[in-house]
């Protein structure tokens, strides 16, 4: 795992703290959000997710591992083919 910058760790902590109002804490969604808002950090999603999980576990709140479906996922679930 690549070490995360103190700034990125602070952003992760803030995102988890903000998510505590909506239980359970969706760690995948938070990691995706943090990564998309901090492209300059150039950190792997898995490394961000690991840190988000560590921070979320310290809260004692329930944790959820669920990503939001993409447009392609929704189309596939609805039986639509993306290839014509």
Backbone as JSON Lines, residues from 0, in Angstrom:
{"i":0,"aa":"X","n":[0.84,-1.18,0.0],"ca":[0.0,0.0,0.0],"c":[0.88,1.24,0.0]}
{"i":1,"aa":"X","n":[0.55,2.14,-0.86],"ca":[1.27,3.41,-0.94],"c":[0.84,4.3,0.22]}
{"i":2,"aa":"X","n":[1.79,4.96,0.88],"ca":[1.4,5.86,1.98],"c":[0.54,7.01,1.46]}
{"i":3,"aa":"X","n":[-0.49,7.33,2.2],"ca":[-1.38,8.43,1.81],"c":[-0.87,9.73,2.41]}
{"i":4,"aa":"X","n":[-1.07,10.8,1.7],"ca":[-0.64,12.11,2.2],"c":[-1.51,12.5,3.4]}
{"i":5,"aa":"X","n":[-0.96,13.32,4.27],"ca":[-1.76,13.8,5.41],"c":[-3.04,14.52,4.97]}
{"i":6,"aa":"X","n":[-2.95,15.24,3.85],"ca":[-4.13,15.95,3.35],"c":[-5.22,14.98,2.92]}
{"i":7,"aa":"X","n":[-4.82,13.91,2.24],"ca":[-5.8,12.92,1.8],"c":[-6.41,12.2,3.0]}
{"i":8,"aa":"X","n":[-5.59,11.88,3.98],"ca":[-6.11,11.24,5.2],"c":[-7.12,12.15,5.9]}
{"i":9,"aa":"X","n":[-6.83,13.44,5.91],"ca":[-7.76,14.4,6.53],"c":[-9.07,14.46,5.76]}
{"i":10,"aa":"X","n":[-8.99,14.41,4.43],"ca":[-10.2,14.43,3.61],"c":[-11.03,13.16,3.83]}
{"i":11,"aa":"X","n":[-10.34,12.03,3.97],"ca":[-11.03,10.77,4.23],"c":[-11.73,10.83,5.58]}
{"i":12,"aa":"X","n":[-11.03,11.31,6.59],"ca":[-11.63,11.42,7.93],"c":[-12.85,12.33,7.91]}
{"i":13,"aa":"X","n":[-12.74,13.44,7.19],"ca":[-13.87,14.37,7.1],"c":[-15.05,13.73,6.37]}
{"i":14,"aa":"X","n":[-14.77,12.98,5.32],"ca":[-15.84,12.33,4.56],"c":[-16.54,11.27,5.4]}
{"i":15,"aa":"X","n":[-15.77,10.52,6.16],"ca":[-16.38,9.5,7.03],"c":[-17.2,10.18,8.14]}
{"i":16,"aa":"X","n":[-16.67,11.25,8.7],"ca":[-17.4,11.97,9.75],"c":[-18.72,12.5,9.2]}
{"i":17,"aa":"X","n":[-18.7,13.02,7.99],"ca":[-19.93,13.53,7.38],"c":[-20.92,12.4,7.11]}
{"i":18,"aa":"X","n":[-20.4,11.23,6.79],"ca":[-21.27,10.09,6.47],"c":[-21.9,9.47,7.71]}
{"i":19,"aa":"X","n":[-21.4,9.8,8.87],"ca":[-21.95,9.21,10.11],"c":[-23.4,9.6,10.33]}
{"i":20,"aa":"X","n":[-23.84,10.68,9.71],"ca":[-25.24,11.09,9.88],"c":[-26.18,10.15,9.13]}
{"i":21,"aa":"X","n":[-25.66,9.47,8.12],"ca":[-26.46,8.51,7.35],"c":[-25.92,7.12,7.63]}
{"i":22,"aa":"X","n":[-26.57,6.41,8.51],"ca":[-26.11,5.08,8.87],"c":[-26.76,4.07,7.93]}
{"i":23,"aa":"X","n":[-26.1,3.07,7.46],"ca":[-24.7,2.71,7.69],"c":[-23.74,3.54,6.83]}
{"i":24,"aa":"X","n":[-22.47,3.5,7.19],"ca":[-21.45,4.21,6.44],"c":[-21.06,3.37,5.23]}
{"i":25,"aa":"X","n":[-21.27,3.92,4.04],"ca":[-20.96,3.19,2.8],"c":[-19.51,3.49,2.42]}
{"i":26,"aa":"X","n":[-18.61,2.58,2.79],"ca":[-17.18,2.82,2.59],"c":[-16.79,2.85,1.11]}
{"i":27,"aa":"X","n":[-17.44,2.06,0.29],"ca":[-17.11,2.06,-1.14],"c":[-17.5,3.39,-1.77]}
{"i":28,"aa":"X","n":[-18.67,3.87,-1.44],"ca":[-19.14,5.15,-1.98],"c":[-18.22,6.3,-1.54]}
{"i":29,"aa":"X","n":[-17.82,6.28,-0.28],"ca":[-16.92,7.33,0.23],"c":[-15.58,7.26,-0.48]}
{"i":30,"aa":"X","n":[-15.04,6.07,-0.65],"ca":[-13.75,5.92,-1.33],"c":[-13.82,6.41,-2.77]}
{"i":31,"aa":"X","n":[-14.92,6.1,-3.46],"ca":[-15.09,6.57,-4.83],"c":[-15.14,8.1,-4.87]}
{"i":32,"aa":"X","n":[-15.87,8.68,-3.94],"ca":[-16.01,10.13,-3.89],"c":[-14.66,10.79,-3.6]}
{"i":33,"aa":"X","n":[-13.94,10.28,-2.61],"ca":[-12.65,10.86,-2.25],"c":[-11.67,10.74,-3.43]}
{"i":34,"aa":"X","n":[-11.66,9.59,-4.08],"ca":[-10.75,9.42,-5.21],"c":[-11.09,10.37,-6.35]}
{"i":35,"aa":"X","n":[-12.37,10.52,-6.65],"ca":[-12.76,11.39,-7.76],"c":[-12.52,12.87,-7.45]}
{"i":36,"aa":"X","n":[-12.57,13.24,-6.18],"ca":[-12.34,14.63,-5.8],"c":[-10.86,14.96,-5.61]}
{"i":37,"aa":"X","n":[-10.01,13.94,-5.65],"ca":[-8.58,14.15,-5.42],"c":[-7.72,13.43,-6.45]}
{"i":38,"aa":"X","n":[-7.95,13.69,-7.74],"ca":[-7.18,12.97,-8.76],"c":[-5.69,13.3,-8.73]}
{"i":39,"aa":"X","n":[-5.35,14.47,-8.2],"ca":[-3.95,14.87,-8.13],"c":[-3.14,13.98,-7.19]}
{"i":40,"aa":"X","n":[-3.82,13.26,-6.31],"ca":[-3.13,12.37,-5.37],"c":[-2.6,11.11,-6.06]}
{"i":41,"aa":"X","n":[-3.26,10.69,-7.14],"ca":[-2.83,9.51,-7.9],"c":[-2.63,8.3,-6.99]}
{"i":42,"aa":"X","n":[-3.67,7.97,-6.24],"ca":[-3.63,6.84,-5.31],"c":[-4.64,5.8,-5.77]}
{"i":43,"aa":"X","n":[-4.28,4.55,-5.66],"ca":[-5.16,3.45,-6.07],"c":[-6.44,3.45,-5.23]}
{"i":44,"aa":"X","n":[-7.53,3.1,-5.88],"ca":[-8.82,3.03,-5.2],"c":[-8.74,2.12,-3.98]}
{"i":45,"aa":"X","n":[-8.07,1.0,-4.12],"ca":[-7.98,0.03,-3.02],"c":[-7.27,0.62,-1.81]}
{"i":46,"aa":"X","n":[-6.28,1.47,-2.04],"ca":[-5.57,2.1,-0.92],"c":[-6.47,3.1,-0.2]}
{"i":47,"aa":"X","n":[-7.24,3.84,-0.97],"ca":[-8.19,4.79,-0.37],"c":[-9.27,4.02,0.38]}
{"i":48,"aa":"X","n":[-9.77,2.97,-0.23],"ca":[-10.81,2.16,0.41],"c":[-10.32,1.58,1.73]}
{"i":49,"aa":"X","n":[-9.1,1.12,1.77],"ca":[-8.54,0.56,3.0],"c":[-8.51,1.6,4.11]}
{"i":50,"aa":"X","n":[-8.1,2.8,3.77],"ca":[-8.06,3.88,4.76],"c":[-9.46,4.27,5.21]}
{"i":51,"aa":"X","n":[-10.39,4.36,4.27],"ca":[-11.78,4.68,4.62],"c":[-12.33,3.62,5.57]}
{"i":52,"aa":"X","n":[-12.05,2.36,5.28],"ca":[-12.53,1.28,6.14],"c":[-11.93,1.4,7.54]}
{"i":53,"aa":"X","n":[-10.64,1.67,7.63],"ca":[-10.0,1.83,8.94],"c":[-10.67,2.94,9.75]}
{"i":54,"aa":"X","n":[-10.89,4.07,9.1],"ca":[-11.51,5.21,9.79],"c":[-12.95,4.88,10.18]}
{"i":55,"aa":"X","n":[-13.69,4.26,9.27],"ca":[-15.09,3.93,9.54],"c":[-15.22,2.93,10.69]}
{"i":56,"aa":"X","n":[-14.31,1.99,10.76],"ca":[-14.37,1.0,11.84],"c":[-14.18,1.65,13.2]}
{"i":57,"aa":"X","n":[-13.42,2.71,13.25],"ca":[-13.19,3.4,14.52],"c":[-14.42,4.14,15.03]}
{"i":58,"aa":"X","n":[-15.39,4.37,14.16],"ca":[-16.59,5.1,14.57],"c":[-17.56,4.22,15.35]}
{"i":59,"aa":"X","n":[-17.49,2.91,15.13],"ca":[-18.44,2.01,15.77],"c":[-19.79,1.96,15.07]}
{"i":60,"aa":"X","n":[-19.92,2.7,13.98],"ca":[-21.18,2.71,13.21],"c":[-21.23,1.49,12.29]}
{"i":61,"aa":"X","n":[-22.43,1.1,11.87],"ca":[-22.54,0.01,10.88],"c":[-21.86,0.43,9.58]}
{"i":62,"aa":"X","n":[-21.31,-0.56,8.88],"ca":[-20.57,-0.31,7.64],"c":[-21.23,-1.07,6.5]}
{"i":63,"aa":"X","n":[-21.31,-0.4,5.36],"ca":[-21.9,-0.98,4.16],"c":[-20.84,-1.01,3.06]}
{"i":64,"aa":"X","n":[-20.79,-2.12,2.33],"ca":[-19.86,-2.26,1.2],"c":[-20.69,-2.38,-0.06]}
{"i":65,"aa":"X","n":[-21.07,-1.26,-0.63],"ca":[-21.93,-1.28,-1.8],"c":[-21.58,-0.11,-2.7]}
{"i":66,"aa":"X","n":[-21.37,-0.4,-3.96],"ca":[-21.11,0.7,-4.89],"c":[-22.39,1.03,-5.63]}
{"i":67,"aa":"X","n":[-22.47,2.28,-6.02],"ca":[-23.63,2.73,-6.79],"c":[-23.51,2.16,-8.2]}
{"i":68,"aa":"X","n":[-24.58,1.61,-8.73],"ca":[-24.5,1.04,-10.08],"c":[-24.27,2.12,-11.12]}
{"i":69,"aa":"X","n":[-23.44,1.79,-12.09],"ca":[-23.19,2.72,-13.2],"c":[-24.35,2.63,-14.18]}
{"i":70,"aa":"X","n":[-24.36,3.51,-15.15],"ca":[-25.4,3.48,-16.18],"c":[-25.39,2.16,-16.92]}
{"i":71,"aa":"X","n":[-24.19,1.64,-17.18],"ca":[-24.07,0.36,-17.88],"c":[-24.63,-0.78,-17.03]}
{"i":72,"aa":"X","n":[-24.37,-0.73,-15.73],"ca":[-24.9,-1.76,-14.83],"c":[-26.42,-1.74,-14.82]}
{"i":73,"aa":"X","n":[-26.99,-0.55,-14.76],"ca":[-28.45,-0.42,-14.72],"c":[-29.05,-0.93,-16.03]}
{"i":74,"aa":"X","n":[-28.44,-0.58,-17.15],"ca":[-28.94,-1.04,-18.45],"c":[-28.89,-2.55,-18.53]}
{"i":75,"aa":"X","n":[-27.82,-3.13,-18.04],"ca":[-27.68,-4.59,-18.08],"c":[-28.71,-5.25,-17.17]}
{"i":76,"aa":"X","n":[-28.95,-4.67,-16.0],"ca":[-29.96,-5.22,-15.08],"c":[-31.35,-5.17,-15.7]}
{"i":77,"aa":"X","n":[-31.57,-4.16,-16.53],"ca":[-32.87,-4.01,-17.19],"c":[-32.97,-4.81,-18.48]}
{"i":78,"aa":"X","n":[-31.92,-5.56,-18.8],"ca":[-31.95,-6.41,-19.98],"c":[-31.56,-5.73,-21.27]}
{"i":79,"aa":"X","n":[-31.11,-4.51,-21.2],"ca":[-30.71,-3.79,-22.41],"c":[-29.29,-4.17,-22.79]}
{"i":80,"aa":"X","n":[-29.06,-4.21,-24.06],"ca":[-27.72,-4.49,-24.56],"c":[-27.05,-3.17,-24.9]}
{"i":81,"aa":"X","n":[-25.81,-3.01,-24.45],"ca":[-25.08,-1.78,-24.74],"c":[-24.4,-1.85,-26.1]}
{"i":82,"aa":"X","n":[-24.31,-3.05,-26.65],"ca":[-23.68,-3.22,-27.96],"c":[-24.78,-3.44,-28.98]}
{"i":83,"aa":"X","n":[-24.82,-2.6,-29.97],"ca":[-25.86,-2.72,-31.0],"c":[-25.34,-3.46,-32.2]}
